[in-house]
Amino acid sequence: MQTSFAPALLERPDFASSEKIVRKCVHCGFCTSTCPTFLLLGEENDSPRGRIYLIKDMLENDRPADAETVKHVDRCLSCLSCMTTCPSGVNYMHLVDHARAHIEKTYTRPPMDRLLRKMLAVVLPRPALFRLALQGAKLAKPFRAAFPKKLAAMVAMAPAVLPKASPSDRPNVYPAEGVRRMRVALLTGCAQKVLDPAINEATIRVLTRHGAEVVVIAGVGCCGALPHHMGYESEAHGLAAGNINAFVAERDAHGLDHIVINTSGCGTTVKDYGFMFRNDALLAAAAAAVSGLAKDVSEVLATLDVAPRGAAKGLKVAYHSACSLQHGQKVTQTPMILLGQAGFEVVPVPEGHICCGSAGTYNLLQPEIAGQLRDRKVANIEKTRPDVIAAGNIGCIVQIGSGTGLPIVHTVQLIDWATGGPMPAALSQRNAI
């Protein structure tokens, strides 16, 4: 695609990067075949190609975002399916991230939208605030019909029962069982430790059982993904910088082989820290080092010779491949191979490349489109008639779980159970019925 960015704009690193990305696009349209919003809405501007044109026009002229551009960029899930499909290697992720940051700097949203977005950016990365907000939402559920549509959707998503905070999320060192094979840091996350702390507990158990010493580091919190994908660049970079400094300090003091991440949305962002801080003279090298250490939990388990103990007994598992894992990190077969080796019968989900509609805060900010995608995903999963659904991302687990009666758990919980850990609560509850 031809561009005409002014030379002065190209002296700015973010614009220079976006210009190179836009130039790679050859208008082929392969991306339209796998874009969830284009499949649902059928509008060119709700495809990656259409959004690239809108973003190019906005950035090339360095003009404030207009309502039309904002509408279509906001509708993008950042599922990154287009990047898997694109034959030209267009890095749509970095382009749309720049567009979102530009929108937040130059566009004034309606007051209610501004309030809700800012509330999400402040509350979700802070577990104590998030827990308090969920408790309030639970009380507000009977009155949600009187709320504005997006706020009502947020209230509706609040779980009926909120698990207690887990001591495993506090700073600590968990020694390896037997001979120590590696030392890893666990990113415990923010929303996940509130919604389902059992995932971190299972991760620690299965890693230590197979020879990994696991450390939960003081000073590590939200990875920054949630504000980052809403365009709040400074907030996201602040959270990321705190993590980078904490991880590097731990590495230098005690050594780290990997940073283990069990929320794939976080993993995609942490693996991108090197790009995010590429022009930061103080943090560029440290950020790149952290990105290099970051691994999805399935990638680490694949190196540890996971030893099943027969608990699975051929249970049929529908594996949902989170977009951030399959498209963002290109981790596709590893979780399914691990589940198969653990004794489960793993079945692929039809249209497995299509997003479930969670996408960070998307199901809260675009509830109608997210609901259609959830229903489509659930219908495809239920076609396989599984006993349980597995996924590697808390957002997907909550989103899909809100549309089906099938139990849904994190992949690592099944592997933990199959190798000597407890049966996941979702399965225990179903078996008790």
C-alpha positions in Angstrom: 0.0 0.0 0.0 1.4 3.4 -0.9 1.8 6.0 1.8 2.5 9.7 2.0 3.5 10.3 5.6 5.3 13.7 6.0 9.0 13.4 6.8 8.5 15.1 10.1 6.0 12.4 11.1 8.4 9.6 10.2 10.9 11.0 12.7 8.5 9.9 15.4 9.1 6.2 16.2 5.4 5.2 16.5 4.5 6.8 13.2 7.6 5.4 11.4 6.6 1.9 12.7 3.0 2.2 11.6 4.0 3.5 8.1 6.2 0.4 7.6 3.3 -1.8 8.6 0.8 -0.1 6.3 3.2 -0.4 3.4 3.2 -4.2 3.8 -0.5 -4.5 3.1 -1.2 -5.5 -0.5 -5.1 -5.2 -0.3 -5.4 -9.0 -1.0 -8.3 -9.5 1.4 -7.3 -12.8 2.8 -7.9 -11.2 6.3 -11.6 -10.7 5.6 -12.1 -14.5 5.5 -11.1 -14.9 9.1 -12.1 -11.6 10.8 -14.9 -12.3 13.3 -16.5 -8.8 13.0 -16.5 -8.9 9.1 -18.0 -12.4 9.2 -20.8 -11.1 11.5 -21.4 -7.6 10.1 -20.2 -7.9 6.5 -18.9 -4.3 6.3 -15.6 -3.6 4.8 -14.6 -1.1 7.5 -15.2 -3.9 10.1 -12.5 -6.0 8.4 -8.7 -5.6 9.0 -8.2 -4.3 5.5 -10.9 -1.7 6.0 -9.6 -0.6 9.3 -6.1 -0.3 7.9 -7.4 2.2 5.4 -9.1 4.2 8.1 -6.1 4.1 10.4 -3.7 5.0 7.5 -5.8 8.1 6.7 -5.9 9.2 10.3 -2.2 8.7 11.0 -0.9 9.8 7.7 -2.6 13.2 8.1 -1.9 13.2 11.9 -5.5 14.3 12.4 -7.7 13.8 15.3 -9.8 10.7 15.2 -13.3 11.0 13.9 -16.4 9.1 15.1 -16.5 6.8 12.1 -12.9 5.7 12.6 -13.4 5.2 16.3 -16.5 3.1 15.8 -14.8 0.6 13.6 -11.5 0.5 15.6 -13.5 0.0 18.7 -15.3 -2.9 17.1 -12.0 -4.7 16.5 -11.4 -7.5 18.9 -7.6 -7.6 18.5 -8.0 -11.3 18.1 -5.1 -11.2 15.6 -6.6 -13.9 13.4 -5.8 -11.6 10.5 -2.1 -11.8 11.3 -2.3 -15.6 11.1 -4.0 -15.3 7.7 -2.0 -12.5 6.2 0.5 -13.7 3.5 2.4 -10.4 3.6 3.3 -10.3 7.3 1.3 -7.2 8.2 1.7 -6.6 12.0 -1.8 -5.5 12.5 -1.4 -5.7 16.3 1.2 -2.9 16.5 -0.8 -0.8 14.0 -4.1 -1.0 15.9 -2.4 -0.4 19.2 -1.0 2.8 17.8 -4.4 3.8 16.4 -6.0 3.2 19.8 -3.4 5.4 21.6 -3.9 8.1 19.0 -7.7 7.9 19.4 -7.5 8.3 23.2 -5.2 11.4 22.7 -7.3 13.1 20.1 -10.9 12.0 20.4 -13.5 13.1 23.0 -15.8 10.2 23.7 -19.4 10.7 25.1 -19.3 11.2 28.9 -20.7 7.7 29.8 -18.2 6.0 27.5 -15.3 7.9 29.0 -16.5 7.1 32.5 -16.9 3.3 31.9 -13.6 3.0 30.0 -11.7 4.8 32.7 -13.4 2.8 35.4 -12.3 -0.5 33.7 -8.7 0.8 33.2 -8.5 1.7 36.9 -10.4 -1.2 38.5 -9.5 -4.3 36.5 -5.7 -4.1 37.0 -6.1 -3.8 40.8 -7.4 -7.0 42.4 -8.6 -5.4 45.6 -10.7 -2.8 43.7 -11.9 -5.4 41.2 -13.1 -7.7 44.0 -14.9 -4.8 45.6 -16.5 -3.9 42.3 -17.7 -7.4 41.7 -19.3 -7.5 45.2 -21.1 -4.3 44.4 -22.2 -5.6 41.0 -23.6 -8.7 42.6 -25.8 -6.5 44.8 -26.8 -4.4 41.8 -27.9 -7.4 39.5 -31.6 -7.2 40.4 -31.7 -3.6 39.2 -29.5 -3.9 36.0 -32.5 -3.3 33.7 -32.5 0.3 34.8 -28.8 0.8 33.9 -27.3 2.0 30.6 -26.7 -0.9 28.2 -23.0 -1.3 28.7 -23.1 -0.9 32.4 -25.9 -3.5 32.6 -23.7 -5.9 30.6 -20.9 -5.4 33.1 -23.2 -6.0 36.0 -24.6 -9.1 34.4 -21.0 -10.6 34.0 -20.4 -10.5 37.7 -20.2 -14.1 39.1 -22.8 -15.3 41.6 -20.1 -16.7 43.9 -16.7 -15.0 44.3 -13.9 -17.3 45.4 -11.8 -16.3 48.4 -8.4 -14.8 47.7 -5.6 -17.4 47.6 -2.4 -17.3 49.6 -0.6 -18.7 46.6 -0.8 -15.2 45.0 1.3 -13.6 47.7 5.1 -13.3 47.3 6.7 -16.6 48.1 9.1 -19.3 46.8 7.7 -22.7 46.2 10.5 -25.3 46.0 10.7 -28.0 43.4 9.8 -31.6 44.3 12.9 -33.8 43.9 15.7 -32.5 41.8 15.3 -28.8 40.7 15.3 -28.6 37.0 14.5 -24.9 36.6 13.6 -21.8 38.4 10.6 -19.8 37.1 8.6 -16.7 38.1 4.8 -16.9 37.9 2.9 -13.9 36.7 -0.2 -14.2 38.9 -2.1 -11.6 37.0 -4.9 -9.3 38.2 -8.4 -10.2 37.1 -7.6 -14.0 37.1 -6.5 -14.1 40.8 -9.9 -12.6 41.7 -12.1 -14.6 39.3 -10.4 -18.0 39.6 -7.4 -18.2 41.9 -7.4 -22.0 41.6 -5.7 -21.6 38.2 -2.6 -20.2 39.9 -2.7 -22.8 42.6 -2.8 -25.6 39.9 0.0 -24.0 38.0 2.3 -23.9 41.1 1.4 -27.5 41.9 2.1 -29.0 38.5 5.3 -27.0 38.0 6.8 -27.9 41.4 5.7 -31.5 41.0 7.8 -31.7 37.8 10.9 -30.1 39.1 10.4 -26.4 38.8 11.0 -24.0 41.6 8.3 -21.3 41.4 8.7 -17.8 42.7 5.9 -15.2 43.1 7.7 -11.9 43.1 6.7 -8.8 45.1 6.1 -5.8 42.9 4.7 -7.8 39.9 1.1 -7.0 39.1 -1.1 -6.4 36.1 0.9 -6.8 32.8 -0.7 -3.7 31.4 -2.7 -5.5 28.6 -6.1 -4.2 29.7 -5.3 -0.5 29.6 -3.0 -1.0 26.6 -5.8 -2.3 24.4 -8.0 0.6 25.4 -5.4 3.1 24.2 -4.3 4.2 27.7 -0.6 4.1 26.8 0.9 5.8 29.8 -1.0 3.7 32.3 -0.1 0.5 30.4 3.6 1.4 30.2 3.6 2.3 33.9 2.3 -1.1 34.9 4.7 -2.9 32.4 7.7 -0.9 33.7 7.0 -2.0 37.3 6.9 -5.6 36.2 10.1 -5.3 34.1 12.1 -3.9 37.0 10.8 -6.5 39.4 11.5 -9.5 37.1 15.0 -8.2 36.2 15.8 -7.6 39.8 14.8 -11.2 40.6 16.7 -12.6 37.7 19.9 -10.7 38.7 19.6 -11.7 42.3 18.6 -15.3 42.2 18.3 -16.4 38.5 15.3 -17.1 36.4 14.9 -19.6 33.5 11.4 -18.5 32.5 8.6 -16.2 33.4 5.5 -18.5 33.3 2.2 -17.0 32.2 -1.1 -18.8 32.4 -3.3 -16.1 31.0 -2.6 -16.0 27.3 -3.8 -12.4 26.9 -1.1 -11.4 29.4 1.4 -13.6 27.7 1.0 -11.9 24.3 1.6 -8.5 26.0 4.6 -9.5 28.1 6.2 -11.1 25.0 5.7 -7.7 23.3 7.4 -5.6 26.1 10.6 -5.5 24.0 8.7 -3.7 21.2 6.7 -1.5 23.6 9.9 -0.2 25.2 12.1 -0.3 22.1 12.8 3.5 22.2 13.2 3.7 26.0 16.9 4.3 26.7 16.5 3.1 30.3 14.3 0.0 29.8 14.8 -1.2 26.3 17.3 -3.9 27.2 15.5 -5.0 30.3 12.1 -5.1 28.5 13.6 -7.3 25.7 15.1 -9.6 28.3 11.7 -10.0 30.0 10.0 -10.7 26.7 12.7 -13.4 26.0 12.0 -15.1 29.3 8.2 -15.1 29.0 6.6 -18.4 28.2 3.0 -19.7 28.2 2.6 -22.4 30.9 2.0 -25.0 28.2 5.4 -24.2 26.6 7.2 -24.8 29.9 5.3 -27.9 30.7 6.2 -29.3 27.3 9.9 -29.3 28.4 9.2 -31.1 31.8 8.1 -34.6 30.8 4.7 -34.4 32.3 3.9 -37.7 34.0 0.1 -38.7 34.1 -1.2 -40.9 36.8 -4.4 -42.2 35.2 -6.9 -39.6 36.5 -8.1 -38.5 33.1 -9.6 -41.9 32.1 -10.4 -40.8 28.5 -12.4 -37.8 29.5 -13.5 -36.0 26.3 -12.1 -32.4 26.2 -13.0 -29.7 23.8 -10.0 -27.5 23.6 -10.7 -23.9 22.9 -7.6 -22.2 21.5 -7.6 -18.6 22.9 -6.9 -16.1 20.1 -4.0 -14.5 22.1 -2.4 -18.0 22.3 -2.9 -19.3 18.8 -2.7 -16.0 16.9 -0.8 -13.7 19.3 1.9 -16.2 20.4 1.6 -18.9 17.7 1.2 -21.6 20.4 -1.3 -23.9 18.7 -0.6 -27.7 19.1 1.3 -27.8 22.4 -1.7 -27.6 24.8 -3.6 -30.2 22.9 -0.5 -32.5 22.8 -0.1 -32.1 26.6 -3.8 -32.9 27.2 -3.5 -36.0 25.0 -0.4 -37.2 26.7 -2.2 -36.7 30.1 -4.8 -39.2 29.0 -7.6 -37.0 27.8 -9.5 -37.5 24.5 -9.0 -34.1 22.9 -11.4 -32.9 20.2 -10.8 -29.7 18.1 -13.6 -27.1 18.1 -15.1 -26.3 14.7 -14.2 -22.7 13.6 -11.5 -22.8 16.2 -9.8 -19.8 14.7 -12.8 -17.5 15.4 -12.8 -15.5 18.6 -15.3 -16.2 21.5 -15.9 -12.5 22.0 -14.1 -12.0 25.3 -11.0 -10.1 24.1 -10.0 -8.4 27.3 -12.7 -5.8 27.9 -14.5 -6.3 24.6 -17.4 -8.3 26.0 -18.0 -5.4 28.4 -17.6 -2.5 25.9 -19.2 -4.3 22.9 -21.7 -6.6 24.5 -23.9 -7.2 21.5 -21.2 -8.4 19.1 -19.4 -10.3 21.9 -22.7 -12.1 22.7 -23.1 -13.2 19.1 -19.6 -14.5 19.0 -20.0 -16.3 22.3 -23.2 -18.0 21.1 -21.5 -19.0 17.8 -18.5 -20.4 19.8 -20.7 -22.3 22.3 -22.7 -23.9 19.5 -19.5 -25.1 17.8 -18.2 -26.5 21.1 -21.4 -28.3 21.9 -21.4 -30.0 18.5 -18.4 -32.0 19.7 -20.4 -33.3 22.8 -17.5 -33.0 25.2 -17.4 -33.8 28.9 -15.4 -30.6 29.6 -14.0 -27.5 27.9 -10.4 -26.5 28.3 -8.9 -23.0 27.6 -5.8 -21.2 28.4 -7.2 -17.7 29.1 -9.4 -16.6 32.0 -11.3 -14.2 29.7 -12.3 -17.0 27.4 -13.3 -19.2 30.4 -15.6 -16.6 31.8 -17.1 -15.7 28.4 -17.7 -19.2 27.1 -18.9 -20.3 30.6 -21.6 -17.7 30.6 -23.2 -19.3 27.6 -23.1 -23.1 28.3 -23.8 -25.5 31.1 -20.7 -27.5 30.3 -17.9 -27.3 32.8 -15.0 -25.2 31.6 -11.6 -25.1 33.2 -8.0 -23.9 32.5 -5.8 -26.4 30.6 -3.3 -26.4 33.4 -6.0 -27.5 35.9 -6.7 -30.7 33.8 -3.0 -31.4 33.6 -2.5 -30.9 37.3 -5.4 -33.3 38.0 -4.0 -35.9 35.6 -0.6 -35.8 37.3 -1.7 -36.0 40.9 -3.5 -32.8 41.8 -7.2 -32.4 42.8 -10.0 -32.7 40.4 -11.0 -29.2 39.2 -13.9 -27.8 41.1 -16.1 -27.4 37.9 -15.8 -31.1 37.3 -16.3 -32.0 41.0 -19.5 -30.0 41.1 -20.8 -31.6 37.9 -20.1 -35.1 39.2 -21.9 -34.3 42.4 -25.1 -33.4 40.6 
